[in-house]
Amino acid sequence: MHQDLLDRISSRYATLSKGQKRIADYITKHADKAVRMTAARLAQEASVSESTVVRFAALMGYDGYPKMQRALQE
């Protein structure tokens, strides 16, 4: 699943907004840290709002941030 999320990010990267790209870049470069972060903490690290993180998870096809986080853990 971890690779599935990275594949989703890669395939959609060109269409992401600036804030969404910050999240994508952070997850791609720091997946080991991101896996343990709350949406609020990931937002802080990526310099975006928490709602941007939640919308990013939905854009990636997950029913909320916790589901995306679980996919990253697997």
Secondary structure as UniProt FT lines:
FT   HELIX           2..12
FT   HELIX           13..15
FT   HELIX           18..29
FT   HELIX           31..34
FT   TURN            35..36
FT   HELIX           39..46
FT   HELIX           50..59
FT   TURN            60..61
FT   HELIX           65..73
//
